[in-house]
Amino acid sequence: MSITEQFDVIIVGAGAAGLMCALTAGQRGRKVLLLEHADRVGKKILISGGGRCNFTNLRVEAEHFISGNPHFCKSAISRYGPNDFIALVEKHSIAYHEKKLGQLFCDGKAIQIVNLLLEECRAVGVLIKTRCMVEKVEHLNIGGKRVFTVQTNLGRYDAESLVIATGGLSFPKIGATDFGYGVAKQFGLKLRDCAPGLVSFALHPRELRETECLAGTAADALVTCNKHIFRDAILFTHRGLSGPAILQISNYWEPGDEVTINLLPDCDLAGVITQWQKERPNAELKTLIGERLTKRLALQWLSLCSENKPVSQYDAKEIAAISERFHQWRIVPSGTTGYPMAEVTKGGVDTDELSSKTFEAHRVKGLYFIGEVVDVTGWLGGYNFQWAWASGHCAGLYV
């Protein structure tokens, strides 16, 4: 018969939230076991931000998160904000820079963030087990106390507190599973429907025929859906559309919704064409628009609504049609590129089931859910990491 090891806290999932929770609980003197089914910890951290890890954002507000309860995130992000994690980064002498819009990246590699978290865990005696598959979770009455028992391929472990930090369904290629949702269901907690978040769009065949020749072309654009607006780069792909602005708006898109894209957000094209007719009447329109977009995009887009000719030869009706095509390209995506390409998972454990202060389940004492497995999804740009740090830290203070 195998010996059962006793801990104060067992955390399942050694990603950003799990590591932060472990080191915080360890700093309180708790005996912590951190379990990870993969062969190494922090895999999502390692591939984030092009390998440089966009570890937080200087401007974090509740409006940067999507949830069934938009107020749920406020407590955690107010108690553990960007400056708190930046202080940890600076403590470990990790050089970083602001890329744009408050996004902070490592100057070096993302592994620096993983090493930071591991060093903090080691300093407080957190025990980490990788390649550890959880086979069964139970909440039993042992010796007059309620205890969580976790049966794994490496043995059985018991603890007063169990933290689920297993993330969502995005990036299955690095081991994402629905384990956390299964535990929530096992203990009777409600879930909100899950969907890929921060994800590229696929287009219908007709629209794809118009755009596939532009694969690899990028443009600064204004993207609108359901009254939400983002301005950033869009990228034409062989399947449809990607780029930061598309990923951002995808969080607010539901199947069947229309998305409007303004490819020339800094000008009134109709007015500019009228001006060109006076100042540069013999120049071809594709050349003039190509000065504001790539020539490839300008020519293709123009060809979809008009022929290319000297700017002086366009009448008011043609100018209006051209202007609408560039300023109000309307699409209804056929879908998204799914979890394999999604940065995050929308939905998850319903926040009504959890304390916003401690992340403990209201109806199961000692059971906690943190990070992406919870129905809180951040914008692109470091917000999801900040949610992981904040939720992990706050839970770590109580487990």
NUVEXVO-53462 format. One record per residue (C-alpha): residue number from 0; x, y, z; residue in three letters. Coordinates in Angstrom, 2 decimals. Each point is the difference from the previous one (the first is absolute). Layout:
N
+-----+---------+---------+---------+-----+
!   n !       u !       v !       w ! res !
+-----+---------+---------+---------+-----+
! NUM !       X !       Y !       Z ! ALA !
...
+-----+---------+---------+---------+-----+
//
This chain:
399
+-----+---------+---------+---------+-----+
!   n !       u !       v !       w ! res !
+-----+---------+---------+---------+-----+
!   0 !    0.00 !    0.00 !    0.00 ! MET !
!   1 !    1.46 !    3.36 !   -1.04 ! SER !
!   2 !    0.58 !    2.69 !    2.61 ! ILE !
!   3 !   -2.21 !    3.08 !   -0.22 ! THR !
!   4 !    1.88 !    3.28 !    0.24 ! GLU !
!   5 !   -1.63 !    2.84 !    1.95 ! GLN !
!   6 !    0.07 !    3.66 !   -1.03 ! PHE !
!   7 !   -1.77 !    3.19 !    0.98 ! ASP !
!   8 !   -0.66 !    0.93 !   -3.62 ! VAL !
!   9 !   -0.05 !   -1.93 !   -3.28 ! ILE !
!  10 !   -0.02 !    2.07 !   -3.19 ! ILE !
!  11 !   -0.78 !   -1.71 !   -3.29 ! VAL !
!  12 !    1.53 !    1.84 !   -2.95 ! GLY !
!  13 !    3.45 !    1.63 !   -0.02 ! ALA !
!  14 !   -0.70 !    2.84 !   -2.36 ! GLY !
!  15 !    0.06 !    3.71 !    0.82 ! ALA !
!  16 !   -2.87 !   -0.07 !    2.51 ! ALA !
!  17 !    1.05 !   -3.26 !    1.66 ! GLY !
!  18 !    3.61 !    1.07 !    0.47 ! LEU !
!  19 !   -1.04 !    3.36 !    1.43 ! MET !
!  20 !   -2.45 !   -1.64 !    2.40 ! CYS !
!  21 !    2.65 !   -2.51 !    1.11 ! ALA !
!  22 !    2.66 !    2.56 !    0.80 ! LEU !
!  23 !   -2.49 !    2.26 !    1.80 ! THR !
!  24 !   -1.34 !   -2.84 !    2.14 ! ALA !
!  25 !    3.55 !   -1.18 !    0.66 ! GLY !
!  26 !    0.97 !    3.45 !    1.24 ! GLN !
!  27 !   -2.71 !   -0.42 !    2.66 ! ARG !
!  28 !    1.68 !   -3.16 !    1.22 ! GLY !
!  29 !   -2.46 !   -2.36 !   -1.64 ! ARG !
!  30 !    1.25 !   -3.42 !   -1.15 ! LYS !
!  31 !   -0.75 !    0.12 !   -3.73 ! VAL !
!  32 !   -0.05 !   -2.68 !   -2.70 ! LEU !
!  33 !   -0.21 !    1.18 !   -3.60 ! LEU !
!  34 !   -0.98 !   -2.64 !   -2.59 ! LEU !
!  35 !    0.55 !    0.32 !   -3.75 ! GLU !
!  36 !   -0.91 !   -2.64 !   -2.58 ! HIS !
!  37 !    2.48 !    1.31 !   -2.60 ! ALA !
!  38 !    3.74 !   -0.66 !    0.06 ! ASP !
!  39 !    0.78 !    3.57 !    1.07 ! ARG !
!  40 !   -1.77 !    2.93 !    1.65 ! VAL !
!  41 !   -1.16 !    3.25 !   -1.61 ! GLY !
!  42 !   -0.27 !   -1.23 !   -3.58 ! LYS !
!  43 !   -2.46 !    2.72 !   -0.99 ! LYS !
!  44 !    2.26 !    2.65 !    1.52 ! ILE !
!  45 !    2.90 !   -1.29 !   -2.09 ! LEU !
!  46 !   -1.81 !    0.40 !   -3.34 ! ILE !
!  47 !   -1.72 !    3.29 !    0.82 ! SER !
!  48 !    0.86 !    3.33 !   -1.57 ! GLY !
!  49 !    2.07 !   -1.58 !   -2.74 ! GLY !
!  50 !    2.19 !   -1.60 !    2.66 ! GLY !
!  51 !    0.52 !    3.24 !    1.92 ! ARG !
!  52 !   -3.11 !   -0.17 !    2.24 ! CYS !
!  53 !   -2.31 !    3.01 !    0.12 ! ASN !
!  54 !   -0.16 !   -0.44 !    3.77 ! PHE !
!  55 !   -2.30 !    2.90 !    0.90 ! THR !
!  56 !   -1.43 !    3.32 !   -1.12 ! ASN !
!  57 !    0.57 !    3.35 !    1.65 ! LEU !
!  58 !   -3.69 !    0.87 !   -0.30 ! ARG !
!  59 !   -2.23 !   -2.68 !    1.49 ! VAL !
!  60 !   -3.66 !    0.78 !    0.64 ! GLU !
!  61 !   -3.14 !   -2.12 !    0.35 ! ALA !
!  62 !   -1.09 !    1.11 !   -3.49 ! GLU !
!  63 !    2.89 !   -2.02 !   -1.44 ! HIS !
!  64 !   -1.65 !   -3.26 !    1.08 ! PHE !
!  65 !   -3.07 !   -1.91 !   -1.17 ! ILE !
!  66 !   -2.11 !   -2.02 !    2.41 ! SER !
!  67 !   -3.57 !   -0.88 !    0.81 ! GLY !
!  68 !    0.60 !    2.24 !    3.02 ! ASN !
!  69 !    2.05 !    3.02 !   -1.15 ! PRO !
!  70 !    0.62 !    1.04 !    3.62 ! HIS !
!  71 !    1.51 !   -3.30 !    1.16 ! PHE !
!  72 !    3.57 !    0.82 !   -1.09 ! CYS !
!  73 !    0.14 !    3.37 !    1.77 ! LYS !
!  74 !    0.99 !   -1.28 !    3.43 ! SER !
!  75 !    2.95 !   -2.08 !   -1.19 ! ALA !
!  76 !    1.45 !    2.50 !   -2.48 ! ILE !
!  77 !   -0.24 !    2.76 !    2.60 ! SER !
!  78 !    1.84 !   -2.09 !    2.62 ! ARG !
!  79 !    2.72 !   -1.29 !   -2.31 ! TYR !
!  80 !    0.67 !    2.35 !   -2.89 ! GLY !
!  81 !    2.62 !    0.40 !   -2.73 ! PRO !
!  82 !    2.41 !    1.84 !    2.29 ! ASN !
!  83 !    0.03 !   -2.94 !    2.40 ! ASP !
!  84 !    1.13 !   -2.40 !   -2.69 ! PHE !
!  85 !    2.42 !    2.55 !   -1.47 ! ILE !
!  86 !    1.62 !    0.22 !    3.46 ! ALA !
!  87 !    0.52 !   -3.77 !   -0.11 ! LEU !
!  88 !    1.51 !    0.25 !   -3.51 ! VAL !
!  89 !    2.36 !    2.74 !    1.16 ! GLU !
!  90 !    0.91 !   -1.96 !    3.14 ! LYS !
!  91 !    1.32 !   -2.72 !   -2.31 ! HIS !
!  92 !    1.82 !    2.55 !   -2.21 ! SER !
!  93 !   -1.98 !   -0.88 !   -3.10 ! ILE !
!  94 !    0.28 !    2.71 !   -2.64 ! ALA !
!  95 !   -3.28 !    0.96 !   -1.69 ! TYR !
!  96 !   -1.50 !    2.60 !   -2.30 ! HIS !
!  97 !   -3.35 !    1.49 !   -0.94 ! GLU !
!  98 !   -0.86 !   -0.98 !   -3.56 ! LYS !
!  99 !   -3.23 !    1.95 !   -0.54 ! LYS !
! 100 !   -3.27 !    0.75 !    1.75 ! LEU !
! 101 !    1.51 !   -0.76 !    3.41 ! GLY !
! 102 !    1.10 !   -3.53 !   -0.95 ! GLN !
! 103 !    3.12 !   -1.13 !    1.89 ! LEU !
! 104 !    2.33 !   -2.63 !   -1.47 ! PHE !
! 105 !    3.26 !   -1.56 !    1.12 ! CYS !
! 106 !    3.04 !    1.31 !   -1.84 ! ASP !
! 107 !    1.22 !   -3.57 !    0.06 ! GLY !
! 108 !   -1.93 !   -3.26 !    0.00 ! LYS !
! 109 !   -3.25 !   -1.08 !    1.64 ! ALA !
! 110 !    1.88 !   -2.68 !    1.94 ! ILE !
! 111 !    1.19 !    2.81 !    2.27 ! GLN !
! 112 !   -3.56 !    0.36 !    1.32 ! ILE !
! 113 !   -0.30 !   -3.75 !    0.54 ! VAL !
! 114 !    3.35 !   -0.04 !    1.82 ! ASN !
! 115 !   -1.12 !    2.93 !    2.17 ! LEU !
! 116 !   -3.09 !   -1.92 !    1.09 ! LEU !
! 117 !    1.96 !   -3.21 !    0.59 ! LEU !
! 118 !    2.62 !    1.81 !    2.10 ! GLU !
! 119 !   -2.73 !    1.55 !    2.14 ! GLU !
! 120 !   -1.63 !   -3.41 !    0.42 ! CYS !
! 121 !    3.29 !   -1.65 !    0.94 ! ARG !
! 122 !    0.72 !    2.72 !    2.56 ! ALA !
! 123 !   -3.12 !   -0.93 !    1.95 ! VAL !
! 124 !    0.20 !   -3.76 !   -0.40 ! GLY !
! 125 !   -2.73 !   -0.63 !   -2.57 ! VAL !
! 126 !    0.20 !   -3.60 !   -1.24 ! LEU !
! 127 !   -0.57 !   -0.24 !   -3.77 ! ILE !
! 128 !   -0.76 !   -3.26 !   -1.77 ! LYS !
! 129 !   -0.09 !   -0.11 !   -3.81 ! THR !
! 130 !   -1.33 !   -2.82 !   -2.19 ! ARG !
! 131 !   -2.57 !   -0.45 !    2.75 ! CYS !
! 132 !   -3.41 !   -1.10 !   -1.32 ! MET !
! 133 !   -2.96 !    0.49 !    2.32 ! VAL !
! 134 !   -2.19 !   -3.08 !   -0.19 ! GLU !
! 135 !   -2.56 !    0.73 !    2.69 ! LYS !
! 136 !   -1.00 !    2.80 !    2.38 ! VAL !
! 137 !   -2.12 !   -0.60 !    3.08 ! GLU !
! 138 !   -1.13 !    2.05 !    3.00 ! HIS !
! 139 !   -0.09 !   -2.38 !    2.95 ! LEU !
! 140 !   -0.58 !    0.09 !    3.72 ! ASN !
! 141 !    3.25 !   -1.33 !    1.49 ! ILE !
! 142 !    0.51 !    0.05 !    3.75 ! GLY !
! 143 !   -2.83 !    2.47 !    0.47 ! GLY !
! 144 !    1.43 !    2.44 !   -2.57 ! LYS !
! 145 !   -1.04 !    0.65 !   -3.60 ! ARG !
! 146 !    2.99 !   -0.74 !   -2.21 ! VAL !
! 147 !    0.61 !    0.04 !   -3.74 ! PHE !
! 148 !    1.66 !   -3.16 !   -1.23 ! THR !
! 149 !    1.72 !    0.12 !   -3.37 ! VAL !
! 150 !    0.88 !   -3.33 !   -1.58 ! GLN !
! 151 !    2.71 !    0.25 !   -2.67 ! THR !
! 152 !    2.32 !   -2.24 !   -2.00 ! ASN !
! 153 !    2.69 !    0.93 !    2.53 ! LEU !
! 154 !   -2.02 !   -0.77 !    3.12 ! GLY !
! 155 !   -2.72 !    1.44 !    2.20 ! ARG !
! 156 !    0.19 !    3.42 !    1.63 ! TYR !
! 157 !   -2.31 !    1.57 !    2.60 ! ASP !
! 158 !   -0.57 !    3.64 !    0.92 ! ALA !
! 159 !   -2.47 !    2.31 !    1.70 ! GLU !
! 160 !   -0.02 !    2.32 !   -3.04 ! SER !
! 161 !   -0.16 !   -0.89 !   -3.68 ! LEU !
! 162 !    0.65 !    2.62 !   -2.68 ! VAL !
! 163 !   -0.92 !   -0.58 !   -3.63 ! ILE !
! 164 !    2.25 !    2.04 !   -2.29 ! ALA !
! 165 !   -0.13 !   -2.16 !   -3.10 ! THR !
! 166 !   -0.86 !    2.70 !   -2.53 ! GLY !
! 167 !   -2.38 !   -0.29 !   -2.92 ! GLY !
! 168 !   -0.21 !   -1.82 !   -3.32 ! LEU !
! 169 !    2.27 !    2.21 !   -2.10 ! SER !
! 170 !    3.30 !   -1.42 !   -1.28 ! PHE !
! 171 !   -0.83 !   -3.72 !    0.28 ! PRO !
! 172 !    3.36 !   -0.71 !   -1.66 ! LYS !
! 173 !    1.75 !    0.98 !    3.24 ! ILE !
! 174 !   -2.34 !   -2.03 !    2.15 ! GLY !
! 175 !   -3.16 !    2.04 !    0.60 ! ALA !
! 176 !   -2.89 !   -2.14 !    1.26 ! THR !
! 177 !   -3.46 !    0.37 !    1.50 ! ASP !
! 178 !    1.14 !   -1.40 !    3.35 ! PHE !
! 179 !   -0.90 !    3.10 !    2.01 ! GLY !
! 180 !   -3.52 !    0.11 !   -1.36 ! TYR !
! 181 !   -0.41 !   -3.65 !    0.88 ! GLY !
! 182 !    0.93 !    0.67 !    3.63 ! VAL !
! 183 !   -2.46 !    2.90 !    0.11 ! ALA !
! 184 !   -2.77 !   -2.26 !   -1.30 ! LYS !
! 185 !    0.95 !   -2.75 !    2.45 ! GLN !
! 186 !   -0.61 !    2.38 !    2.91 ! PHE !
! 187 !   -3.19 !    1.47 !   -1.46 ! GLY !
! 188 !    1.33 !    3.38 !   -1.11 ! LEU !
! 189 !   -1.60 !    1.74 !   -2.96 ! LYS !
! 190 !    1.97 !    0.62 !   -3.18 ! LEU !
! 191 !   -0.43 !    2.65 !   -2.65 ! ARG !
! 192 !    0.25 !   -1.18 !   -3.59 ! ASP !
! 193 !    3.57 !   -0.06 !   -1.28 ! CYS !
! 194 !    1.21 !    1.35 !   -3.35 ! ALA !
! 195 !    3.37 !    0.88 !   -1.54 ! PRO !
! 196 !    1.07 !    3.55 !    0.92 ! GLY !
! 197 !    2.55 !    2.34 !   -1.54 ! LEU !
! 198 !   -0.18 !   -2.03 !   -3.17 ! VAL !
! 199 !    0.18 !    0.49 !   -3.77 ! SER !
! 200 !   -3.06 !    0.02 !   -2.26 ! PHE !
! 201 !   -0.71 !   -2.38 !   -2.85 ! ALA !
! 202 !   -1.86 !    1.45 !   -2.99 ! LEU !
! 203 !   -2.66 !   -1.40 !   -2.29 ! HIS !
! 204 !    1.22 !   -1.22 !   -3.42 ! PRO !
! 205 !   -1.23 !    3.08 !   -1.91 ! ARG !
! 206 !    1.86 !    2.43 !    2.26 ! GLU !
! 207 !    3.02 !   -2.28 !    0.13 ! LEU !
! 208 !    0.22 !    0.06 !   -3.80 ! ARG !
! 209 !    0.22 !    3.80 !    0.24 ! GLU !
! 210 !    2.66 !    0.05 !    2.71 ! THR !
! 211 !    2.19 !   -3.12 !   -0.24 ! GLU !
! 212 !    2.31 !    1.72 !   -2.48 ! CYS !
! 213 !    0.81 !    2.41 !    2.83 ! LEU !
! 214 !    1.23 !   -2.70 !    2.42 ! ALA !
! 215 !    2.88 !    1.44 !    1.99 ! GLY !
! 216 !   -1.10 !    3.62 !   -0.55 ! THR !
! 217 !   -0.62 !    2.15 !    3.06 ! ALA !
! 218 !   -1.82 !    3.30 !    0.47 ! ALA !
! 219 !   -0.75 !    2.39 !    2.85 ! ASP !
! 220 !   -3.78 !   -0.12 !    0.36 ! ALA !
! 221 !   -2.99 !    0.87 !    2.15 ! LEU !
! 222 !   -2.06 !   -3.12 !    0.74 ! VAL !
! 223 !   -3.54 !    0.15 !    1.43 ! THR !
! 224 !   -2.41 !   -2.66 !    1.29 ! CYS !
! 225 !   -2.92 !    0.26 !    2.42 ! ASN !
! 226 !    0.89 !    3.62 !    0.85 ! LYS !
! 227 !    3.57 !   -0.93 !    0.95 ! HIS !
! 228 !    2.81 !    1.64 !   -1.96 ! ILE !
! 229 !    3.70 !   -0.82 !   -0.24 ! PHE !
! 230 !    2.69 !    1.65 !   -2.06 ! ARG !
! 231 !    3.11 !   -1.98 !   -0.74 ! ASP !
! 232 !    1.50 !   -2.13 !   -2.76 ! ALA !
! 233 !   -2.02 !   -2.56 !   -1.92 ! ILE !
! 234 !    1.66 !   -2.78 !   -1.98 ! LEU !
! 235 !   -1.43 !   -1.75 !   -3.06 ! PHE !
! 236 !    0.56 !   -3.76 !    0.14 ! THR !
! 237 !   -0.71 !   -3.04 !   -2.20 ! HIS !
! 238 !   -3.00 !   -0.78 !    2.21 ! ARG !
! 239 !   -1.29 !    3.47 !    0.71 ! GLY !
! 240 !    1.10 !    2.78 !    2.35 ! LEU !
! 241 !    2.34 !    0.25 !    2.97 ! SER !
! 242 !    2.14 !    2.65 !    1.67 ! GLY !
! 243 !   -0.44 !    1.82 !    3.33 ! PRO !
! 244 !   -3.17 !    1.92 !   -0.92 ! ALA !
! 245 !   -1.72 !   -3.19 !   -1.18 ! ILE !
! 246 !    1.05 !   -1.95 !    3.10 ! LEU !
! 247 !   -1.34 !    2.77 !    2.22 ! GLN !
! 248 !   -3.36 !    0.26 !   -1.72 ! ILE !
! 249 !   -0.41 !   -3.78 !   -0.06 ! SER !
! 250 !   -0.68 !    0.11 !    3.75 ! ASN !
! 251 !   -3.18 !    1.95 !   -0.71 ! TYR !
! 252 !   -1.09 !   -1.94 !   -3.08 ! TRP !
! 253 !   -2.64 !   -2.72 !   -0.03 ! GLU !
! 254 !   -0.81 !   -2.24 !   -3.00 ! PRO !
! 255 !   -2.09 !    1.91 !   -2.52 ! GLY !
! 256 !    1.15 !    3.46 !    1.16 ! ASP !
! 257 !    1.19 !    2.54 !   -2.54 ! GLU !
! 258 !    3.45 !    1.57 !    0.27 ! VAL !
! 259 !    0.79 !    3.36 !   -1.65 ! THR !
! 260 !    3.56 !    0.89 !   -0.99 ! ILE !
! 261 !    1.27 !    3.46 !   -0.89 ! ASN !
! 262 !    3.23 !   -0.36 !   -1.96 ! LEU !
! 263 !    0.64 !    3.76 !   -0.08 ! LEU !
! 264 !   -0.88 !    1.22 !    3.49 ! PRO !
! 265 !    2.04 !    3.20 !   -0.23 ! ASP !
! 266 !   -1.72 !    1.58 !   -2.99 ! CYS !
! 267 !   -3.29 !    0.66 !   -1.73 ! ASP !
! 268 !    0.81 !   -1.72 !   -3.29 ! LEU !
! 269 !   -2.80 !    1.71 !   -1.95 ! ALA !
! 270 !    1.30 !    3.39 !    1.06 ! GLY !
! 271 !    3.60 !   -0.97 !   -0.72 ! VAL !
! 272 !   -0.87 !   -1.27 !   -3.50 ! ILE !
! 273 !   -1.77 !    3.30 !   -0.74 ! THR !
! 274 !    3.12 !    1.83 !    1.14 ! GLN !
! 275 !    2.21 !   -2.23 !   -2.15 ! TRP !
! 276 !   -2.18 !    0.79 !   -3.01 ! GLN !
! 277 !    1.06 !    3.63 !    0.37 ! LYS !
! 278 !    3.62 !   -0.51 !    0.99 ! GLU !
! 279 !    1.06 !   -3.20 !   -1.82 ! ARG !
! 280 !   -2.63 !   -0.63 !   -2.69 ! PRO !
! 281 !    2.15 !   -2.21 !   -2.24 ! ASN !
! 282 !    1.22 !   -2.37 !    2.74 ! ALA !
! 283 !   -1.60 !   -3.46 !    0.10 ! GLU !
! 284 !   -2.21 !   -0.63 !    3.01 ! LEU !
! 285 !    1.76 !   -3.27 !    0.92 ! LYS !
! 286 !    3.27 !    1.93 !    0.24 ! THR !
! 287 !   -1.49 !    2.69 !    2.22 ! LEU !
! 288 !   -1.75 !   -2.43 !    2.35 ! ILE !
! 289 !    3.15 !   -2.13 !   -0.05 ! GLY !
! 290 !    1.78 !    2.90 !    1.72 ! GLU !
! 291 !   -2.28 !   -0.58 !    3.00 ! ARG !
! 292 !   -0.29 !   -3.80 !   -0.17 ! LEU !
! 293 !    2.25 !   -2.59 !   -1.59 ! THR !
! 294 !   -0.22 !    0.17 !   -3.81 ! LYS !
! 295 !   -1.08 !   -3.64 !   -0.07 ! ARG !
! 296 !   -2.92 !    0.64 !    2.34 ! LEU !
! 297 !   -0.96 !    3.26 !   -1.70 ! ALA !
! 298 !   -0.18 !   -1.62 !   -3.45 ! LEU !
! 299 !   -1.92 !   -3.08 !    1.15 ! GLN !
! 300 !   -2.50 !    1.99 !    2.02 ! TRP !
! 301 !   -0.57 !    2.47 !   -2.79 ! LEU !
! 302 !   -0.53 !   -2.83 !   -2.48 ! SER !
! 303 !   -2.88 !   -1.32 !    2.12 ! LEU !
! 304 !   -2.08 !    3.13 !   -0.46 ! CYS !
! 305 !    1.36 !    1.95 !   -2.97 ! SER !
! 306 !    2.56 !    0.06 !   -2.78 ! GLU !
! 307 !    3.28 !    1.78 !    0.48 ! ASN !
! 308 !    0.41 !    3.21 !   -2.04 ! LYS !
! 309 !    1.28 !    3.57 !    0.35 ! PRO !
! 310 !   -1.61 !    1.57 !    3.04 ! VAL !
! 311 !   -1.58 !    2.79 !   -2.10 ! SER !
! 312 !   -2.23 !   -2.53 !   -1.77 ! GLN !
! 313 !   -2.06 !   -1.10 !    3.03 ! TYR !
! 314 !   -3.47 !    1.42 !    0.49 ! ASP !
! 315 !   -1.74 !    0.59 !    3.35 ! ALA !
! 316 !   -1.84 !   -3.35 !   -0.05 ! LYS !
! 317 !    3.21 !   -1.95 !   -0.61 ! GLU !
! 318 !    1.81 !    1.93 !    2.70 ! ILE !
! 319 !   -2.75 !   -0.78 !    2.52 ! ALA !
! 320 !    0.14 !   -3.71 !   -0.84 ! ALA !
! 321 !    3.79 !   -0.09 !    0.29 ! ILE !
! 322 !   -0.09 !    1.87 !    3.28 ! SER !
! 323 !   -2.54 !   -2.41 !    1.47 ! GLU !
! 324 !    2.05 !   -3.01 !   -1.06 ! ARG !
! 325 !    3.12 !    1.27 !    1.76 ! PHE !
! 326 !   -1.69 !    1.49 !    3.07 ! HIS !
! 327 !   -2.81 !   -2.49 !    0.59 ! GLN !
! 328 !    1.02 !   -3.48 !   -1.02 ! TRP !
! 329 !   -2.71 !   -2.16 !    1.55 ! ARG !
! 330 !    0.56 !   -3.70 !    0.61 ! ILE !
! 331 !   -1.77 !   -2.79 !    1.85 ! VAL !
! 332 !    2.80 !   -2.46 !    0.89 ! PRO !
! 333 !   -0.78 !   -3.66 !   -0.66 ! SER !
! 334 !    1.54 !   -0.76 !    3.38 ! GLY !
! 335 !    3.34 !    0.15 !    1.78 ! THR !
! 336 !    3.15 !   -2.03 !   -0.40 ! THR !
! 337 !   -0.86 !   -1.72 !    3.31 ! GLY !
! 338 !    1.81 !   -0.98 !    3.16 ! TYR !
! 339 !    3.25 !   -1.06 !   -1.72 ! PRO !
! 340 !    0.51 !    3.64 !   -1.04 ! MET !
! 341 !   -1.74 !    1.77 !    2.89 ! ALA !
! 342 !    2.02 !    1.93 !    2.56 ! GLU !
! 343 !   -2.57 !   -0.60 !    2.75 ! VAL !
! 344 !   -3.31 !   -1.67 !    0.83 ! THR !
! 345 !   -3.12 !    2.09 !    0.59 ! LYS !
! 346 !   -2.42 !   -1.30 !    2.61 ! GLY !
! 347 !    0.76 !   -2.53 !    2.72 ! GLY !
! 348 !   -0.87 !   -0.33 !    3.67 ! VAL !
! 349 !   -2.85 !    2.41 !    0.72 ! ASP !
! 350 !    1.21 !    2.84 !    2.21 ! THR !
! 351 !   -3.27 !   -0.18 !    1.96 ! ASP !
! 352 !    1.40 !   -3.21 !    1.46 ! GLU !
! 353 !    3.16 !    1.64 !    1.39 ! LEU !
! 354 !    1.03 !    2.61 !    2.53 ! SER !
! 355 !    1.56 !    2.97 !   -1.81 ! SER !
! 356 !    2.23 !    0.51 !    3.05 ! LYS !
! 357 !    1.34 !   -3.51 !    0.54 ! THR !
! 358 !   -1.05 !   -1.97 !   -3.14 ! PHE !
! 359 !   -1.41 !   -2.71 !    2.24 ! GLU !
! 360 !   -3.14 !   -1.77 !   -1.19 ! ALA !
! 361 !   -2.96 !    1.16 !    2.08 ! HIS !
! 362 !   -1.41 !   -3.49 !    0.42 ! ARG !
! 363 !    3.19 !   -2.04 !    0.32 ! VAL !
! 364 !    2.29 !    1.20 !    2.78 ! LYS !
! 365 !    3.65 !   -0.30 !   -0.91 ! GLY !
! 366 !   -0.52 !   -0.21 !   -3.79 ! LEU !
! 367 !    1.39 !    2.88 !   -2.08 ! TYR !
! 368 !    0.06 !    0.88 !   -3.71 ! PHE !
! 369 !    2.42 !    2.56 !   -1.46 ! ILE !
! 370 !    1.27 !    1.30 !   -3.33 ! GLY !
! 371 !   -1.39 !   -0.89 !   -3.41 ! GLU !
! 372 !   -2.25 !   -2.81 !    1.24 ! VAL !
! 373 !   -2.21 !    2.74 !    1.51 ! VAL !
! 374 !   -2.46 !    1.99 !   -2.14 ! ASP !
! 375 !    2.26 !    3.06 !   -0.27 ! VAL !
! 376 !    1.68 !    0.72 !   -3.33 ! THR !
! 377 !    2.38 !    2.89 !   -0.58 ! GLY !
! 378 !    0.82 !    2.02 !   -3.08 ! TRP !
! 379 !    3.14 !   -0.66 !   -2.01 ! LEU !
! 380 !    3.02 !    1.81 !    1.42 ! GLY !
! 381 !    1.02 !   -1.48 !    3.36 ! GLY !
! 382 !   -3.42 !    0.10 !    1.66 ! TYR !
! 383 !   -0.45 !   -3.77 !    0.24 ! ASN !
! 384 !    3.37 !   -0.39 !    1.69 ! PHE !
! 385 !   -0.89 !    2.75 !    2.44 ! GLN !
! 386 !   -3.24 !   -1.86 !    0.76 ! TRP !
! 387 !    2.04 !   -3.15 !    0.65 ! ALA !
! 388 !    2.38 !    1.84 !    2.35 ! TRP !
! 389 !   -2.85 !    1.79 !    1.82 ! ALA !
! 390 !   -2.32 !   -2.99 !    0.42 ! SER !
! 391 !    2.90 !   -2.28 !    0.97 ! GLY !
! 392 !    1.33 !    2.47 !    2.56 ! HIS !
! 393 !   -3.39 !    0.69 !    1.56 ! CYS !
! 394 !   -0.86 !   -3.68 !    0.33 ! ALA !
! 395 !    3.48 !   -0.67 !    1.37 ! GLY !
! 396 !   -0.75 !    2.31 !    2.92 ! LEU !
! 397 !   -2.88 !   -2.24 !    1.15 ! TYR !
! 398 !    0.71 !   -3.61 !   -1.00 ! VAL !
+-----+---------+---------+---------+-----+
//
